[in-house]
């Protein structure tokens, strides 16, 4: 997976699908996930090319059994401090100005489950 870099304040950045970055999700309303959190870029690399916005989803603490999450086990590759879950019900587009430090990258083994869960959330509904 590769993408074309974008220039941000003189720095070249390449965002890739499954990369984990800290993202400032404030301001929020109601039940939206709040605070600065690690988020996974779920947007395809084709759309990441030079884009000023990215579709991300937050990584929240602990494993869950909800149908709209994918559980992630901490590893050296993803850089997580504990087991977490990707909350795909909280997808959002963010401007790259909200993105901070890179945490790591999700392993490819999670991609099929993320795709399957997104299909359930966006198209099947039950």
ABEGO torsion letter per residue (X at the ends): XBBBBBBBGGBBBBBBBGBBBBBBAOBBBEABBBEBBBBBBABBAAAABGBABBBBBBBBBEBBABAABBBBBBBAAAGBABBBBBBAAABBBBBAAABBBBAEBBBAAAAAAAAAAAAAAAAAGX
